[in-house]
Amino acid sequence: MSTNYTKHNNKAKRYRKQIEEIQAKYPEINMKSRELKNDINKLHELFIKVIHEEVDAKECKSDNPNRICSDCKCWKHTMMICS
């Protein structure tokens, strides 16, 4: 049975190795840069926002709440069926 120290130390070694492998892919980039971290986080958030907006745009092609598209799958279609 390994002690907590050994278990955590082995995990830390694995993580350090993964970090080194990633850093080796991009030797010209300073991976410890706070600016890079902030930009990557912002980019990730923007990707998620774009995906959400594109999905929402595909769901309803009409800005008019009274007009139902021919391939409607949004709440307007459900409301029409239930009425």
C-alpha positions, 0 to 999 in steps of 0.5 A, a space after each residue: 500500500 502506498 502512502 499519500 506522499 507516494 501517491 501524490 508524488 507519482 501523480 505530480 510526476 505524471 502531470 509534470 511529464 504531460 506539461 513538458 510534452 505540451 511545452 515541447 510542442 510549442 517551444 517558442 511560446 511562454 506557457 507560464 504567461 498570465 496573458 496567454 492563460 487569460 487569452 486561452 480562457 477568453 477564447 474558450 468562452 468565445 467558442 462556447 458562446 459561438 456554439 450556443 448562438 449557432 445552435 439557437 440560430 438554427 432552431 428558429 429562422 424567424 424573428 417574428 413570433 407569429 411566423 412559423 418556418 416551414 421546418 420549424 422545430 422551436 416552441 412555436 411549432 409546439 404551441 401550434 400543435 397544442 392549440 
